């Protein structure tokens, strides 16, 4: 899971809820210093076992040029409630949630960013009917099912969760790892609240989805080409989920721009926030000017 390095909200960032036709989603919303957004908004979607707080370090920088930036908890994640119904947590259902969120961000199209599993979810939103963002960024995501050490984590969760329950998994596995990493007590407390706040049905279903996701890159390439949708593939040079080589190949198949974040692994917005925010802001400006790939 992504682990934010701080939790204090930067100036101009607030906690809120976004009402949509598919329910209410907990969010962090960043506005420019003037309070008046003059540029197109942006929607940031986190990964599996993540949350809106994964983007906390980049929100102020992304909003500063004059845009509204919203990071959400997906359905059943942390502070967004969800039903105990597996069908609500499939990729198509979560993609429909993203389309509903895009619908309410404003009359102008929004920039869309999906991190990790959120990349698979946002891809589903674009391939479904009606979602045409102004630009699209796949951050530390891949063409199909997750690979590497993170795949083993998802497989272990599917095995252990029905046997142990989420409280024992936290107490016996996740908390010891957090303490071994010498994380501050405030961060450990947040990680505990976030893990225990997740829907168990959602965790299991999302884990299966990230392990079984098909390769839909060719479909996405066709849609983005026909719609003139600029696409960016952004990832850390040391990503331990989808290999950097795999993400580079995906960018080539998509005809997408590509940015590799030095020193970052699977969570560039946490590990290299200034570089990541700068890359996103540059890409968004180019999309708004019609010069992005």
C-alpha positions as CSV (number, residue, x, y, z in Angstrom):
1,X,0.0,0.0,0.0
2,X,1.1,3.6,-0.5
3,X,2.1,5.2,2.7
4,X,1.8,9.0,2.9
5,X,4.7,10.8,4.7
6,X,2.4,13.4,6.3
7,X,-1.3,13.9,7.0
8,X,-1.6,17.6,7.7
9,X,-3.6,19.2,4.9
10,X,-1.6,21.8,3.0
11,X,-3.2,25.3,2.6
12,X,-6.0,25.3,0.1
13,X,-6.8,21.5,0.6
14,X,-9.9,20.4,2.4
15,X,-11.8,17.2,3.2
16,X,-15.1,16.9,1.5
17,X,-17.6,14.6,-0.1
18,X,-18.6,14.4,-3.8
19,X,-22.2,13.5,-4.5
20,X,-22.8,11.6,-7.8
21,X,-25.5,9.6,-9.4
22,X,-23.8,6.5,-8.1
23,X,-23.3,7.5,-4.5
24,X,-21.2,9.7,-2.3
25,X,-17.4,9.6,-2.4
26,X,-15.0,10.9,0.3
27,X,-12.5,13.3,-1.2
28,X,-9.6,15.7,-0.7
29,X,-10.2,18.8,-2.7
30,X,-7.5,21.4,-3.6
31,X,-8.3,24.9,-4.9
32,X,-5.9,27.6,-6.1
33,X,-4.9,30.4,-3.7
34,X,-7.4,32.7,-5.3
35,X,-10.2,30.2,-4.7
36,X,-11.3,30.7,-8.4
37,X,-10.3,27.8,-10.7
38,X,-9.5,29.1,-14.2
39,X,-8.2,25.9,-15.7
40,X,-9.8,22.5,-16.2
41,X,-10.2,20.3,-13.1
42,X,-8.5,17.0,-12.4
43,X,-9.6,13.8,-10.8
44,X,-7.1,11.5,-9.1
45,X,-8.0,7.8,-8.4
46,X,-5.9,5.7,-5.9
47,X,-4.8,2.1,-6.1
48,X,-5.8,-1.1,-4.3
49,X,-5.6,-0.6,-0.5
50,X,-4.8,3.0,-1.1
51,X,-6.8,6.2,-0.5
52,X,-7.1,9.9,-1.4
53,X,-4.3,10.6,1.1
54,X,-1.8,8.9,-1.3
55,X,-2.0,12.2,-3.3
56,X,-1.8,14.6,-0.4
57,X,1.8,15.8,-1.2
58,X,1.0,16.8,-4.8
59,X,-2.5,18.4,-4.4
60,X,-1.4,22.0,-3.5
61,X,1.2,22.1,-6.3
62,X,-1.3,20.8,-8.9
63,X,-4.0,23.3,-7.8
64,X,-1.7,26.3,-7.7
65,X,-1.8,27.2,-11.4
66,X,-5.5,27.7,-11.2
67,X,-7.4,24.4,-11.1
68,X,-9.6,22.4,-8.9
69,X,-8.0,19.0,-8.1
70,X,-10.0,16.2,-6.4
71,X,-8.5,12.9,-5.0
72,X,-11.1,10.3,-3.9
73,X,-11.5,7.1,-2.0
74,X,-13.1,4.6,-4.4
75,X,-16.3,2.8,-3.4
76,X,-15.6,0.7,-0.2
77,X,-12.2,2.3,0.4
78,X,-11.4,3.9,3.7
79,X,-14.0,6.8,4.1
80,X,-16.2,6.0,1.0
81,X,-18.9,3.5,2.0
82,X,-19.9,0.6,-0.2
83,X,-22.3,-2.3,-0.2
84,X,-21.4,-5.9,0.7
85,X,-22.0,-6.9,-2.9
86,X,-19.1,-8.2,-5.0
87,X,-20.7,-6.8,-8.1
88,X,-20.1,-3.3,-6.8
89,X,-16.3,-3.8,-6.8
90,X,-15.6,-5.2,-10.3
91,X,-13.7,-3.1,-12.8
92,X,-16.8,-2.2,-14.8
93,X,-18.7,-1.1,-11.7
94,X,-15.8,1.0,-10.4
95,X,-15.2,2.4,-13.9
96,X,-18.9,3.5,-13.9
97,X,-18.2,5.3,-10.6
98,X,-15.4,7.2,-12.2
99,X,-17.6,8.3,-15.1
100,X,-20.1,9.6,-12.6
101,X,-17.4,11.5,-10.8
102,X,-16.2,13.1,-14.0
103,X,-19.8,14.1,-14.8
104,X,-20.1,16.2,-11.6
105,X,-16.6,17.9,-11.7
106,X,-17.9,20.6,-14.0
107,X,-19.1,21.4,-17.5
108,X,-15.5,21.4,-18.8
109,X,-13.7,18.0,-19.3
110,X,-11.3,17.0,-16.5
111,X,-7.8,15.5,-16.5
112,X,-8.0,11.9,-15.2
113,X,-5.2,10.1,-13.3
114,X,-5.3,6.5,-12.2
115,X,-2.6,5.1,-9.8
116,X,-1.9,1.4,-9.9
117,X,-5.2,-0.5,-9.6
118,X,-6.8,2.9,-10.2
119,X,-5.2,2.8,-13.6
120,X,-7.2,-0.3,-14.5
121,X,-10.3,1.3,-13.1
122,X,-9.9,4.5,-15.0
123,X,-9.1,2.6,-18.1
124,X,-12.4,0.9,-17.7
125,X,-14.1,4.2,-17.3
126,X,-12.7,5.5,-20.6
127,X,-13.6,2.3,-22.5
128,X,-17.1,2.5,-21.2
129,X,-19.7,4.8,-22.7
130,X,-19.5,8.6,-22.1
131,X,-16.2,9.2,-20.3
132,X,-14.0,11.5,-22.4
133,X,-11.5,13.3,-20.1
134,X,-9.3,16.1,-21.4
135,X,-6.2,14.0,-20.7
136,X,-5.5,10.6,-19.2
137,X,-2.5,9.5,-17.0
138,X,-1.7,6.0,-16.1
139,X,0.5,6.3,-13.0
140,X,2.5,3.1,-12.0
141,X,-0.1,0.9,-13.7
142,X,0.1,-1.7,-16.3
143,X,-1.4,-3.4,-19.3
144,X,-3.1,-6.3,-17.5
145,X,-2.9,-8.2,-14.2
146,X,-0.4,-7.0,-11.6
147,X,3.0,-8.7,-11.5
148,X,6.1,-8.8,-9.2
149,X,6.1,-8.8,-5.4
150,X,2.8,-6.9,-5.3
151,X,1.1,-9.8,-7.0
152,X,2.1,-12.0,-4.1
153,X,0.6,-9.5,-1.7
154,X,-2.8,-9.7,-3.4
155,X,-2.7,-13.5,-3.5
156,X,-1.8,-13.6,0.2
157,X,-4.7,-11.3,1.0
158,X,-7.2,-13.5,-0.8
159,X,-5.9,-16.5,1.1
160,X,-5.7,-14.9,4.6
161,X,-8.6,-12.5,4.8
162,X,-11.4,-15.2,4.9
163,X,-9.4,-17.1,7.6
164,X,-8.0,-14.3,9.8
165,X,-10.2,-11.3,9.2
166,X,-9.0,-7.8,8.6
167,X,-8.2,-7.0,12.2
168,X,-5.8,-10.0,12.6
169,X,-4.2,-9.3,9.3
170,X,-3.5,-5.8,10.5
171,X,-2.3,-6.8,13.9
172,X,-0.2,-9.8,12.9
173,X,1.2,-8.7,9.5
174,X,0.8,-5.1,8.5
175,X,1.4,-3.4,11.8
176,X,4.7,-5.2,12.5
177,X,5.9,-4.3,9.0
178,X,4.9,-0.6,9.6
179,X,6.8,-0.6,12.9
180,X,9.8,-2.3,11.4
181,X,9.9,0.6,9.0
182,X,10.0,3.0,11.9
183,X,7.0,4.9,10.7
184,X,5.7,7.7,13.0
185,X,2.8,6.7,15.3
186,X,0.5,9.2,13.5
187,X,1.1,7.4,10.2
188,X,0.7,3.9,11.7
189,X,-2.6,5.0,13.3
190,X,-3.8,6.3,9.9
191,X,-2.7,3.1,8.1
192,X,-4.7,1.1,10.7
193,X,-7.8,3.2,10.3
194,X,-7.6,3.0,6.6
195,X,-7.1,-0.8,6.5
196,X,-9.9,-1.4,8.9
197,X,-12.2,1.1,7.2
198,X,-12.1,-0.9,3.9
199,X,-15.0,-3.1,2.9
200,X,-13.9,-6.7,3.3
201,X,-16.0,-7.7,0.3
202,X,-14.4,-4.8,-1.6
203,X,-10.9,-5.9,-0.7
204,X,-11.4,-9.5,-1.8
205,X,-13.1,-8.5,-5.1
206,X,-10.6,-5.8,-6.0
207,X,-7.8,-8.3,-5.2
208,X,-9.3,-10.8,-7.6
209,X,-9.7,-8.1,-10.2
210,X,-6.1,-6.9,-10.0
211,X,-4.9,-10.5,-10.4
212,X,-7.1,-11.3,-13.3
213,X,-7.3,-8.0,-15.3
214,X,-7.1,-8.6,-19.1
215,X,-4.9,-6.7,-21.5
216,X,-7.0,-4.0,-23.0
217,X,-4.2,-1.7,-24.3
218,X,-5.2,-2.1,-27.9
219,X,-8.8,-1.1,-27.1
220,X,-7.5,2.0,-25.2
221,X,-5.2,2.9,-28.0
222,X,-8.0,2.8,-30.5
223,X,-10.3,4.9,-28.3
224,X,-7.6,7.5,-27.5
225,X,-6.6,7.8,-31.1
226,X,-10.2,8.2,-32.4
227,X,-11.0,10.7,-29.6
228,X,-7.7,12.6,-29.8
229,X,-7.2,11.8,-26.1
230,X,-3.6,12.6,-24.9
231,X,-2.2,9.8,-22.7
232,X,0.7,9.9,-20.3
233,X,2.4,6.8,-18.8
234,X,4.2,7.9,-15.6
235,X,6.1,5.6,-13.3
236,X,9.0,5.3,-10.9
237,X,12.3,4.0,-12.1
238,X,12.2,1.3,-9.4
239,X,8.6,0.2,-9.6
240,X,8.1,-3.1,-7.9
241,X,4.6,-3.9,-9.2
242,X,4.4,-3.7,-13.0
243,X,8.0,-3.7,-14.2
244,X,9.3,-0.4,-15.7
245,X,10.0,-2.3,-18.9
246,X,6.4,-3.4,-19.2
247,X,5.1,0.1,-18.6
248,X,7.5,1.4,-21.2
249,X,6.2,-1.1,-23.7
250,X,2.6,-0.2,-22.8
251,X,3.4,3.5,-23.5
252,X,4.7,2.6,-26.9
253,X,1.7,0.5,-27.7
254,X,-0.5,3.4,-26.7
255,X,1.5,6.0,-28.6
256,X,1.6,7.8,-25.3
257,X,4.0,10.2,-23.7
258,X,6.2,8.6,-21.0
259,X,7.8,10.0,-17.9
260,X,10.1,8.0,-15.6
261,X,10.4,9.5,-12.1
262,X,14.0,9.1,-10.7
263,X,14.3,7.6,-7.3
264,X,10.7,6.6,-7.1
265,X,9.2,3.1,-6.8
266,X,5.5,2.3,-7.0
267,X,4.1,5.6,-5.5
268,X,5.7,8.6,-7.2
269,X,3.2,11.0,-5.7
270,X,4.6,10.0,-2.3
271,X,8.2,9.3,-3.1
272,X,8.9,12.2,-5.4
273,X,6.0,14.6,-5.1
274,X,7.7,17.7,-6.6
275,X,8.9,15.8,-9.8
276,X,5.6,14.0,-10.1
277,X,3.5,17.2,-9.7
278,X,5.7,19.0,-12.2
279,X,5.3,16.2,-14.8
280,X,1.5,16.1,-14.4
281,X,1.2,19.9,-14.6
282,X,3.3,20.1,-17.8
283,X,1.3,17.4,-19.4
284,X,-2.0,19.0,-18.4
285,X,-0.9,22.4,-19.8
286,X,0.1,20.8,-23.1
287,X,-3.3,19.0,-23.3
288,X,-5.1,22.3,-22.7
289,X,-3.0,23.9,-25.4
290,X,-3.5,21.0,-27.8
291,X,0.2,20.2,-28.0
292,X,0.2,17.0,-25.9
293,X,0.7,13.6,-27.6
